Amino acid sequence: MYELENVLRPYAWGSSTAIAGLLGRPASGGPEAELWIGAHPDSPSLALDDGGRLALDELISGDPAHHLGGDSVAEFGPRLPFLLKVLAAEHPLSLQVHPTLEQARAGFAREEAAGVDRAAAERNYKDDNHKPEMIFALTPFEALCGFRPAADSRAVVGHLVEVLERAGLEAPELLRQLVADLAAPGEPAALRAAFERLIAGGPEVAAATDAVVAALDSGALSYGDPGSGAHDSGAHAAALATVVELGREYPGDPGVLISLLLNRISLAPGEAVYLPAGNVHAYLHGLGIEVMASSDNVLRGGLTPKFVDVPELLKTIAFEAVGVPSLDGETTLLGQELYRPPFKEFQLQRVELLPGAEPVPLAQSGAAVIIVVTGAVLLDSPKGDLQLQRGASAFLPAAEAPVNVHPVADAAGPAVAFAVTTGLKG
């Protein structure tokens, strides 16, 4: 077992305090957006061994069968198939979608053949892998996730037109066009027509967006705050409040009005959702444990000053209404609290141990990584022990299994840790 040193990504949207507060260390003074725990070649963790440090991807490549297990190597090749992150959003992330495995392989090969620098701003595919993911909320967590039914979006946009007209304002023609788009026969066609109209951008979309945000943000309109008893429904109010929230951060951006087409979700601590390929989403605010296939392939669709490749984006999106893809935990007969999305690359285990409690077996199929967020734990395997304090993490090779997680003797309070292994059976 190897204790890890991990890479902190200081993206501008990150919180300056949340990750430091969770892991019990001083804040860096700047934004701390993501802590990467894994072997992705862009930011691999460092494995500590006998006082030395070795990049985790290099460690694994030295003996893939030992570190990953034969089943994992056969399914995913000689690389760690998952990436664990601690994510802290103070400001909204970009509206984005992730490709399927086939799209990622084809896109990566195409850009490699064309000689596009992997660090170039216009590069879409940083690797040849897909990026299904899940988020487990540690604090109240806000996000946009997947298309709502076209009829619901039509009702919200039509309601926005009514709100403006009731206040004596002229609704932008763009909104009426969206209402017509969303009434088209066939839900995929309706969603695509509305999305394409907005993502095209340009002066008309920017002007309509800014006019709507300015009107809603003026304080002169009542658009029905939830629970206020106003005429408008709480669901509509939440959607319009999201437009204001995003419009303040990204004036004129197409993603502001695209949010009206998407589900706004609010996760309580302990709740989780998963995001398959093609799902348009954006994390807005909160602290969570994020798990994904080991990839950095992101196609952006708004709420960002970064490169947006509209034709490639449209080929990647699944234009279908989806319910919120909630992911409930299950407790096994061994006392393991598991979160199993429908992906082979990963599953998440939450471990909570009271002082003096019996150990919990670590669910492990292939390699695993673990991070402690409260208290301390002792990892016990046939080949040795490793104690981890709050904020510490470790890589557990497949050959170390089985591993049990113990509370530390004389602990003053509970311990909480999160571990990730593959979603393969066995």
ABEGO torsion letter per residue (X at the ends): XBBBBBBBBABAABBAAAAAAAAGBBBAGBBBABBBBEABAABBBBBBBGGBBBBAAAAAAABAAAAAEAAAAAAAEBBBABBBBBBBBABBBBBBBBBBAAAAAAAAAAAAAAGBBAABAABABABABBBBBBBBBABBBBBBBEBBBAAAAAAAAAAAAAAAAAAGBBBBAAAAAAAAAAABBEAAAAAAAAAAAAAAEEAAAAAAAAAAAAAAAAGABBAGBBGAGBABBAAAAAAAAAAAAAAAABBGBAAAAAAAABBBBBBBBGBBBBBBBGBBBBBABEBBBBBBBBBABBBBAEGBABBBBAAAAAAABBBBBBBBBBBBBBBBAAGBBBBBBBBAABBBBBBBBBBGBBBBBBBBBEBBBBBBABEBBBBBBAAEBBBBBBGBBBBBBAAAOBBBBBBBBGBABBBBBBBBBBABBX
